[in-house]
C-alpha cells in the first residue's frame, strides 16, 4: 500500500478511540505487509470509524483485504463476528427493536452463483420447488444505517444496541418518497445531484453530511438547508426501487439488472443487495452473529491503471470553486479510453504532488466516473494564482481554491443571479430556467435585471403575460420587506452565509460593512482569522455591484444591534435554549431573535448541553420526557417570559 498520511479530521477522530498507538505508529502500520491479529483488528477498527464518520483512510477493497487477512490468521476471532458499528461519539445507547446486521459481500458473479446454490439447497431441504423462489435485488445505498420504528430513529450501533437519533426527524428529515414512518431498517442518504450542485464546495464527501445530520450538536446551516430542501432523507429498504424475479431470470439477465438498478436512485450506491423473499427459506437459513445467510451484497471490483499526468488544468465552477482537472496520457480502462480525471481539490494537488510527470493510479468501478485513487510518483505541483475565467486573485477556503468574484466572473454570474433571487425568497419567477434564458442574452449582473423592460423580456423570447409578470415580480422584490442580513447573504460571498451575515450586522450597519477590517471582524464571536480574511476580500469584490443594487431602494428591515453590557445582564445570557411548539407571544423566529439579543445561544435541537427547552402549544410528551432525561430544564412560554423579565 502507498504511504498514508492521516489528515487533521482523521487524527481528531482517532483520538476518541483510545488507542495505545501514536499517529505516526498507526501510519507506519498501514504500510506493513505482515501484520499480527491485534494490528489487523486495530487497522480495521480505525478504518471503519474513519469511513463511518466521513473521513475514509482506505477504500472498501483494502478494508476487505485486511478483513480476509484476519480470517486467515485467526478464523475464530471474535471481531469477525461483530457488526461494524456506525460511529456516533455522543449519546446513550438503547436496545434496537430488532437486530441490524451487516451484509456479506461478493465481488464476482461466481460468488453470486455459489450463494444462489446455497439458497437452492435450503429450498430442497424444505421441499420448495425452484419456481417458488423469488430473488429481490435493490441498490445498496452508501449512507448511514438507521432503524425507524415509527416513534424513534436509531443508529445501527453494534447491531444489538444503537443510539436514539430521533432528533434528525425533529430537524425536518423526511422519509424518501413519502413512504411513511415505521418501515424499519434503512439508510440516511443525500441526493447526489444536490450534493454536487450545492454542497460539494462545503464538504469533501456525502458521509460528512450524513454524520452531521444526526450529530447532537447544532447542525451546520448548509446541512439544515439540505434537510429543509428534502435532499437529505431516511430511505427505508422496503421502499427501494427493486427488481424481483426467478433465480433463472437473475442468472440470465444479471448484467442488465445491475445496469438498471445502478442508476435507479439519485443517491450514492456501492453495489447491489440480493435476498430471497421466501420466508421459510429465510427462517431456515438464519444468520450468523454478523450476516443474514439469505442475503448478500454484490460489489464491483474496481479496475485500476497507473497513468502519467501531462498537466493539471484549473476550471472555475458556477460556485466559484476552482477544480483541478488532470490531463493524462490516454489510457484504456474498463472498456473506455480515458484522458482526463478530476482531482478532488487543489489541496490534494499541493499535498500529494499531482503535477506534470506524476504517476497516478486511476480507478474506474463499473459505471462509476473515473477518479485518481492515489499518487504513485509525485511531481512538482503547479497552483494557479488567478481565476482562469476572470483573472481575479484566488483565495484558499479549506481544501479549495476559490474565486471570490461573485458578480463579474463569467463562470459564476449565472449561479450568482439564481442565488440572489432564491435567497431573497420574497418573489417567484426567477428560477434557473428563466435566469439561463436571460444570461444567454448578455445579462450578467443583478442590477442589469432590474433595468430590463417588458419589451426586453419579450425580445428574449418570453410571452407577453410572462414578461409583465416578471416586471411585477421585480417591483415586488423591492417593496416587500426583507431582513438586511438576508439581502446581504443573497450576494453569495464565500463564508458569509445567513448566520454570519446576521452576526456581522448585529455589530455594523449594512452600508458600513465594506469598511470593516479583518481585525474588526475577528473580534466578533464566530469569526476566525481565515474566515474573516476570505469575507473581507469577498466583500471588496462585490462592493460595486452591491451598491448598484442597494440604491434601487429595497425595503430592508435593519438587524437590531447588540449593546455592550445589555445581554450579559439578562437571566439567559450564555444559556443554550431550544424553542418548540406554537408560541403565543409571536413566531418562534421572533423569540429566537430576541433570545440572541439577550445573549443566549439558540439551538434547533435538544442535547445534553441545552439549558432550557421552551415549550409552546402542541408539543409531544415524548419530546419533553426525552429532554428531561438529558437533564434539560423544560419551561413553558409563560415561564420563559417571566424569566427574561426578571
KENU-188753 format. One record per residue (C-alpha): residue number from 1; x, y, z. Coordinates in steps of 0.1 Angstrom, whole numbers. Each point is the difference from the previous one (the first is absolute). Layout:
BEGIN
NUM, X, Y, Z
...
// end
This chain:
BEGIN
1, 0, 0, 0
2, 12, 35, -8
3, 10, 24, 28
4, -29, 12, 22
5, 1, 33, 18
6, -30, 6, 23
7, -17, 34, -3
8, -12, 22, 29
9, -36, -13, -1
10, 12, -36, 1
11, 24, 7, 28
12, -27, 17, 21
13, -23, -30, -5
14, 28, -25, 9
15, 6, 18, 33
16, -35, -11, 11
17, 8, -37, -6
18, 24, -1, 29
19, 28, -18, -19
20, 34, -8, 16
21, 17, 10, -33
22, 12, 34, -11
23, -11, 15, -33
24, 34, -8, -16
25, -1, -35, 12
26, -34, -5, -14
27, 11, 15, -34
28, 29, -25, 0
29, -23, -29, 8
30, -20, 7, -32
31, 33, -5, -21
32, 8, -34, 14
33, -7, -32, -19
34, 3, -25, 28
35, -24, 8, 29
36, -10, -19, 31
37, -36, -3, 11
38, 1, 29, 25
39, 14, 23, -26
40, -26, -11, -26
41, -28, 6, 25
42, 14, 35, 8
43, 1, 9, -37
44, -35, -14, -6
45, -15, 19, 29
46, 18, 33, -10
47, -9, -4, -37
48, -36, -7, 8
49, -4, 29, 24
50, 16, 24, -25
51, -22, -12, -28
52, -32, 2, 20
53, 9, 35, 12
54, 6, 12, -36
55, 38, 1, 0
56, 10, -33, -17
57, 36, -11, 2
58, -1, -30, -23
59, -24, -12, -27
60, -25, -29, 4
61, 22, -25, -18
62, 29, 7, 24
63, -22, -3, 30
64, -14, -33, -12
65, 36, -12, -6
66, 9, 7, 36
67, -32, -18, 10
68, 10, -30, -21
69, 35, 0, 15
70, -14, -1, 35
71, -22, -30, -10
72, 31, -18, -12
73, 21, 9, 31
74, -28, -7, 26
75, -32, -13, -16
76, -18, -3, 34
77, 9, 35, 11
78, -30, 17, 18
79, 5, 32, -21
80, -10, -19, -32
81, -35, -7, 15
82, -6, 37, 10
83, -21, 24, -20
84, 21, 30, -11
85, -15, 28, 20
86, -13, 34, -13
87, 20, 24, 22
88, -17, 27, 19
89, 22, 14, 27
90, -27, 16, 22
91, -32, -15, 14
92, -13, -29, 21
93, -5, -35, -15
94, -34, -17, -1
95, -12, -34, -11
96, -11, -2, -36
97, -35, -12, -8
98, 16, -28, -21
99, 35, -11, -9
100, 17, 20, -27
101, 28, -20, -16
102, 27, 6, -26
103, -3, -16, -35
104, 24, -26, -13
105, 18, 11, -32
106, 7, -15, -34
107, 23, 15, -26
108, -6, -24, -29
109, -28, -16, -19
110, 13, -34, 11
111, -4, 9, 36
112, -36, 10, -7
113, -6, -34, -17
114, 14, -17, 31
115, -24, 20, 22
116, -29, -10, -23
117, 10, -36, 4
118, -3, 3, 38
119, -35, 15, -5
120, -9, -29, -22
121, 14, -25, 24
122, -21, 14, 28
123, -31, -1, -22
124, 7, -36, -8
125, 2, -9, 37
126, -34, 17, 5
127, -16, -17, -31
128, -5, 34, -16
129, 1, 0, -38
130, 25, 22, -18
131, -28, 19, -18
132, -14, 11, 34
133, 32, 19, 8
134, 1, 37, -6
135, 32, 21, 3
136, -4, 37, 8
137, 28, 24, -12
138, 4, 36, 12
139, 27, 27, -2
140, 24, -2, 30
141, -2, 35, 14
142, 33, 14, 12
143, -15, 20, 29
144, -3, -1, 38
145, -18, -31, 12
146, -30, 7, 22
147, -33, -16, 13
148, -34, 18, 2
149, -27, -16, 22
150, -25, 28, -6
151, 8, 17, 33
152, 38, 1, 1
153, 29, -1, -24
154, 30, -20, 10
155, 36, -5, -12
156, 10, -35, -8
157, 27, 1, 27
158, 13, -35, 6
159, -31, -17, -15
160, -16, -5, 34
161, 2, 34, 16
162, 0, 33, -18
163, -6, 37, 9
164, -32, 20, -1
165, 4, 25, -28
166, -37, 10, -3
167, 14, 36, 0
168, 6, -5, -37
169, -38, -1, -6
170, -5, 29, 24
171, 24, 20, -23
172, -23, -7, -30
173, 16, -32, -14
174, -25, -16, -24
175, -7, -36, -10
176, 8, -6, -36
177, -29, 0, -24
178, -25, 8, 27
179, 2, -37, 10
180, -10, 8, 36
181, 15, -8, 34
182, 5, -34, 16
183, 14, -20, -29
184, 30, -13, 19
185, 35, 0, -13
186, 14, 24, -26
187, 27, 26, -6
188, 3, 37, 4
189, 12, 13, -34
190, 3, 32, -19
191, -9, 6, -37
192, 31, -3, -22
193, -11, 28, -23
194, -7, 24, 29
195, 33, -8, 16
196, 19, 7, -33
197, -19, 32, -7
198, -3, 15, 34
199, 21, -17, 27
200, 32, -12, -17
201, 17, 34, 6
202, -6, -4, 38
203, 5, -37, 6
204, 25, -25, -14
205, -24, -29, -2
206, -36, -8, 8
207, 10, -20, 31
208, 10, 32, 17
209, -36, 11, -4
210, -16, -32, 11
211, 19, 2, 33
212, -10, 37, 4
213, -37, -7, -4
214, -1, -21, 32
215, 26, 18, 20
216, -11, 11, 34
217, 15, 34, -4
218, -14, 28, -21
219, -5, -10, -37
220, 22, 18, -26
221, -23, 26, -17
222, 8, -15, -34
223, -10, -35, 12
224, -32, 15, 16
225, -9, 16, -34
226, 6, -34, -17
227, -24, -16, 25
228, -26, 28, -6
229, 4, -4, -37
230, -8, -37, 3
231, 34, -10, -14
232, 9, -19, 32
233, -24, -29, 7
234, -4, -32, 19
235, -4, -27, -26
236, -17, -32, 13
237, 13, -32, -18
238, -36, -11, -4
239, -7, 31, -22
240, 29, -4, -23
241, -2, -5, -38
242, 4, -37, -6
243, 1, -28, -25
244, -17, -32, 12
245, 0, -32, -21
246, 10, -36, -2
247, 34, -15, 5
248, 2, -8, -37
249, -8, 35, -10
250, 26, 14, 24
251, 28, -22, -13
252, -9, 7, -36
253, -5, 38, 2
254, 24, 8, 28
255, 19, 27, -19
256, -32, 17, -12
257, -14, 0, 35
258, 32, 15, 13
259, 0, 27, -26
260, -36, 10, 6
261, 2, 1, 38
262, 33, 18, 1
263, -16, 32, -12
264, -35, -6, 16
265, 5, 25, 28
266, 16, 34, 3
267, 21, -11, 30
268, 35, -15, 5
269, 0, -37, -4
270, 29, -25, 2
271, -16, -31, -13
272, -32, -21, 0
273, -18, -19, 28
274, -14, -34, -9
275, -24, -20, 22
276, -25, -27, -1
277, -36, 11, 7
278, -11, -35, 11
279, -7, 2, 38
280, 5, -38, 6
281, 34, 1, -17
282, 10, 31, 19
283, -9, -16, 33
284, 17, -32, -9
285, 33, 16, -11
286, 0, 24, 30
287, 31, 22, 7
288, 34, 0, 15
289, 7, 26, 27
290, 10, 23, -28
291, -19, -8, -32
292, -34, -13, -12
293, 8, -31, -20
294, -29, 6, -24
295, 14, 34, -11
296, 31, 11, -17
297, 15, 32, -14
298, 16, 1, -34
299, 28, 25, -4
300, 18, 7, -32
301, 38, -5, -1
302, 16, 33, -10
303, 24, -1, -30
304, 31, 21, 4
305, 28, 13, -21
306, 32, 20, 7
307, 0, 31, -23
308, 23, 29, -6
309, -13, 36, 5
310, 6, 23, -29
311, -12, 32, 18
312, -26, 12, 25
313, -25, 25, -14
314, -21, 23, 24
315, -37, 3, -7
316, -23, 25, 18
317, -34, -14, 9
318, -33, 19, 3
319, 6, 1, 38
320, 35, 16, -3
321, 19, -31, 9
322, 30, -5, -22
323, 2, -37, -7
324, 32, -17, -13
325, -4, -22, -30
326, 29, -23, -8
327, 8, -6, -37
328, 14, -35, -3
329, 19, -21, -25
330, -30, -17, -17
331, -6, -34, 17
332, -26, -27, -6
333, -19, -10, 32
334, -32, -20, 4
335, -6, 2, -38
336, 4, 37, -3
337, 30, 22, -10
338, 5, 26, 27
339, 21, 31, -4
340, -14, 22, 29
341, -9, -4, 36
342, -11, 25, 26
343, 23, 4, 30
344, -22, 6, 30
345, 14, 34, 11
346, 32, 20, -2
347, 12, -9, 35
348, 2, -36, -14
349, 20, 13, -29
350, 23, 19, 24
351, 5, -26, 27
352, 2, -31, -23
353, 21, 15, -28
354, -25, -3, -29
355, 20, 18, -27
356, 14, -6, -35
357, 19, -33, 0
358, -17, -14, 31
359, -12, -36, -2
360, -35, -5, 15
361, -21, -30, 5
362, -33, 4, -19
363, -30, -21, 11
364, -33, -6, -18
365, -25, -23, 16
366, -29, -12, -21
367, -20, 30, -11
368, 18, 24, 24
369, 18, 30, -13
370, 38, -5, 0
371, 19, 16, 28
372, 36, 3, 12
373, 3, -24, 29
374, 36, 7, 10
375, 32, 16, -11
376, 27, -27, -8
377, 28, 24, -10
378, -4, 37, 10
379, 12, 30, -20
380, 2, 37, 5
381, -36, 14, 4
382, -10, 31, -20
383, -25, 21, 19
384, -19, 28, -18
385, 0, 35, 15
386, -28, 15, -20
387, -34, -12, -11
388, 1, -14, -36
389, -33, 15, -7
390, 4, 36, 13
391, 36, 4, 11
392, -10, 8, 36
393, 25, -9, 27
394, -10, -34, 15
395, -4, -6, 37
396, 2, -32, 20
397, -31, -13, 17
398, 7, -32, 19
399, 14, -24, -27
400, -13, 20, -29
401, 12, 29, -21
402, -29, 24, -5
403, -7, 29, -22
404, -16, 27, 22
405, -12, 21, -29
406, -37, -10, 2
407, -13, 28, -22
408, 24, 3, -30
409, 14, -34, -5
410, -16, -15, -32
411, 1, -35, 15
412, -20, 11, 30
413, -23, 27, -11
414, -30, -22, -9
415, 2, -18, 34
416, 4, 34, 17
417, -33, 12, -15
418, -18, -32, 9
419, 14, 1, 36
420, -11, 37, 4
421, -37, -6, -7
422, -1, -33, 17
423, 15, 15, 32
424, -22, 31, -1
425, -30, -24, 1
426, -26, 27, -4
427, -10, -5, -36
428, -4, -28, -26
429, 8, -2, -36
430, 38, 3, -1
431, 10, -37, 2
432, 28, -17, -19
433, -17, -3, -33
434, -10, 37, -2
435, 35, 11, 12
436, 16, -23, -26
437, -21, 16, -28
438, 8, 36, 12
439, 37, -8, 3
440, 1, -13, -35
441, -8, 36, -11
442, 29, 15, 18
443, -15, 9, 33
444, 27, -8, 26
445, -7, 22, 30
446, -28, 4, 25
447, -5, 37, -6
448, -4, -7, -38
449, -30, -22, 6
450, -17, 29, 19
451, 6, 23, -30
452, -18, -23, -24
453, -34, 11, -15
454, -29, -21, -10
455, 11, 4, -36
456, 34, -14, 8
457, -16, -32, 15
458, -22, -4, -31
459, 31, 4, -22
460, 17, -28, 20
461, -28, -24, -9
462, -24, 3, 29
463, -37, 4, -6
464, -18, 33, 5
465, -17, -12, 32
466, 31, -16, 14
467, 21, 31, -8
468, -25, 22, 19
469, 0, -24, 30
470, 38, 1, 1
471, 0, 38, 1
472, -26, -1, 28
473, 21, -25, 19
474, 31, 23, -2
475, -21, 28, 14
476, -13, -22, 28
477, 35, -11, 10
478, 8, 36, 8
479, -32, 8, 18
480, -5, -31, 21
481, 18, 3, 33
482, 31, -22, 5
483, 27, -1, 27
484, 32, 18, -9
485, 20, -32, 9
486, -19, -20, -26
487, 6, 28, -26
488, 38, -2, 8
489, 0, -38, -1
490, -16, 1, -35
491, 33, 12, -15
492, 16, -33, 8
493, 33, 11, 16
494, 21, -30, 10
495, -4, -9, 37
496, -26, 27, 4
497, -32, -21, 2
498, -32, 12, 17
499, 13, -7, 36
500, 32, 19, -5
501, -18, 29, -17
502, -23, 3, 30
503, 29, -1, 24
504, 19, 26, -20
505, -30, 24, -2
506, -5, -3, 38
507, 31, 21, 2
508, 2, 20, -32
509, -25, 17, -22
510, -6, -14, -35
511, 15, 31, -17
512, 31, -1, 22
513, 10, -37, -3
514, 24, 7, -29
515, 21, 20, 23
516, 3, -28, 26
517, 36, -13, 3
518, 12, -35, 7
519, 10, 11, 34
520, -35, 14, 7
521, -17, -31, -12
522, 20, -25, 21
523, -12, 19, 31
524, -35, -12, -8
525, -9, -34, 15
526, -1, -27, -28
527, 26, 16, -24
528, 34, -17, -2
529, 30, 17, -16
530, -1, -20, -33
531, -38, 5, -3
532, 4, 37, 6
533, 27, 3, -26
534, -21, -18, -26
535, -31, 21, 8
536, 18, 33, -2
537, 14, -9, -33
538, -33, -12, -12
539, -18, 32, 11
540, 26, 20, -19
541, -8, -19, -32
542, -38, 5, 2
543, 1, 37, 13
544, -8, 17, -33
545, -28, -24, -10
546, -14, 1, 36
547, -5, 37, 0
548, -15, 0, -35
549, -26, -24, 13
550, -3, 16, 35
551, -8, 34, -16
552, -30, -14, -18
553, -20, 5, 33
554, -7, -34, 16
555, -23, -1, 30
556, 26, -12, 26
557, -6, -7, 36
558, 31, 8, 20
559, 15, -26, 23
560, -1, 11, 37
561, 34, 9, 13
562, 14, -18, 30
563, 7, 25, 28
564, 30, -4, 23
565, -9, -11, 34
566, -38, -6, -7
567, 0, -37, -9
568, 25, -9, 26
569, -23, 13, 27
570, -30, -21, -11
571, -11, -32, 17
572, 6, -21, -31
573, 34, 15, -10
574, 23, -29, -10
575, -27, -26, 3
576, -9, -24, -28
577, -37, 1, -8
578, -23, -20, -23
579, -35, 12, -9
580, -26, -26, -11
581, -37, 1, -7
582, -23, 29, -10
583, 6, 32, 20
584, -26, 25, 10
585, 23, 31, 5
586, 12, -1, -36
587, 16, -23, -25
588, 28, -23, 11
589, 24, 19, -23
590, -8, 32, 18
591, 5, -16, 34
592, 33, -15, -11
593, 12, 34, -13
594, -10, 16, 33
595, 19, -27, 20
596, 31, 6, -20
597, -2, 37, 8
598, -1, -9, 36
599, 32, -20, -3
600, -14, -35, -3
601, 12, -27, -24
602, -30, -13, -20
603, 1, -36, -12
604, -24, -20, -22
605, 1, -32, 19
606, 4, -12, 36
607, 33, -14, 11
608, 17, -6, 34
609, 14, 35, -3
610, -35, 16, -2
611, -9, 22, 30
612, -37, 6, -8
613, -26, -15, -22
614, -28, 26, -4
615, -32, -16, -9
616, -30, 15, -18
617, -32, -18, -11
618, -2, -34, -15
619, 32, -15, 13
620, 1, -38, 4
621, 7, -16, 33
622, 28, -21, -15
623, 20, 31, -9
624, -5, 15, 34
625, 9, -32, 18
626, 31, -5, -22
627, 12, 35, 9
628, -5, -6, 37
629, 19, -33, -3
630, 30, 20, -12
631, -2, 23, 30
632, -16, 29, -20
633, -23, 24, 19
634, -33, 1, -18
635, -20, 32, 4
636, -32, 14, -16
637, -1, 31, -21
638, -15, 20, 30
639, 28, -12, 23
640, 25, 10, -26
641, -15, 35, -3
642, 1, 4, 38
643, 36, -12, 0
644, 12, 26, -26
645, -21, 28, 17
646, 20, -7, 32
// end
